[in-house]
Amino acid sequence: MEEVETITDEIVNASYTNAFDLLIGNTDFDTLSNQDEFYLPKDYDDADTVLQYFEEMEDYDKCIQIRDRKI
């Protein structure tokens, strides 16, 4: 039987942090794939979706970086 992993707030945060790092160029897929495991949200390449997540988390430093990258 397969083990089903529960999606926790920690996993969600890690996935959006990975998406953020990809969007602004802090990392790439090769680097992520060298980790034991990594997560990405479904729309990881949609800057508006990633921005909305960090707005909800009130992480405005990341919001500014995403906004500036979109300009």
C-alpha positions as CSV (number, residue, x, y, z in Angstrom):
1,M,0.0,0.0,0.0
2,E,1.3,3.5,-0.9
3,E,1.9,5.9,1.9
4,V,-0.1,9.1,1.5
5,E,1.6,12.2,2.6
6,T,-0.5,14.9,4.3
7,I,-0.1,18.3,2.8
8,T,0.9,20.5,5.8
9,D,1.4,24.2,6.1
10,E,5.1,23.5,6.1
11,I,4.9,21.7,2.7
12,V,2.8,24.5,1.2
13,N,5.2,27.1,2.4
14,A,8.2,25.2,1.1
15,S,6.5,24.8,-2.3
16,Y,5.7,28.5,-2.6
17,T,9.2,29.4,-1.5
18,N,10.6,27.1,-4.2
19,A,8.3,28.8,-6.7
20,F,9.5,32.2,-5.5
21,D,13.1,31.2,-5.9
22,L,12.5,30.0,-9.4
23,L,10.6,33.1,-10.4
24,I,13.3,35.5,-9.2
25,G,16.2,33.4,-10.4
26,N,17.6,32.3,-7.0
27,T,17.5,28.7,-8.1
28,D,16.8,26.4,-11.1
29,F,15.2,23.0,-11.6
30,D,18.7,21.3,-11.7
31,T,19.4,22.6,-8.2
32,L,16.0,21.7,-6.9
33,S,16.2,18.2,-8.4
34,N,19.5,17.6,-6.4
35,Q,17.5,17.8,-3.2
36,D,16.1,14.6,-1.7
37,E,12.6,16.0,-2.4
38,F,11.1,19.3,-3.3
39,Y,7.6,20.6,-3.8
40,L,6.1,23.2,-6.2
41,P,2.5,24.5,-6.3
42,K,0.4,23.7,-9.4
43,D,0.9,27.1,-10.9
44,Y,4.5,27.6,-9.8
45,D,5.3,29.7,-12.9
46,D,2.4,32.1,-12.4
47,A,3.8,35.2,-10.7
48,D,0.3,36.4,-9.7
49,T,-0.5,33.2,-7.9
50,V,2.8,33.2,-6.1
51,L,2.4,36.9,-5.3
52,Q,-1.1,36.2,-3.9
53,Y,0.3,33.5,-1.5
54,F,3.0,35.8,-0.1
55,E,0.5,38.7,0.3
56,E,-1.7,36.3,2.3
57,M,1.4,35.4,4.4
58,E,2.1,39.1,4.8
59,D,5.7,38.5,3.5
60,Y,5.9,41.9,1.8
61,D,9.6,41.7,1.1
62,K,8.9,38.7,-1.3
63,C,5.9,40.6,-2.7
64,I,8.1,43.5,-3.7
65,Q,10.7,41.2,-5.3
66,I,8.0,39.5,-7.3
67,R,6.4,42.8,-8.3
68,D,9.7,44.2,-9.4
69,R,10.4,41.1,-11.4
70,K,7.1,41.5,-13.3
71,I,7.8,45.1,-14.4
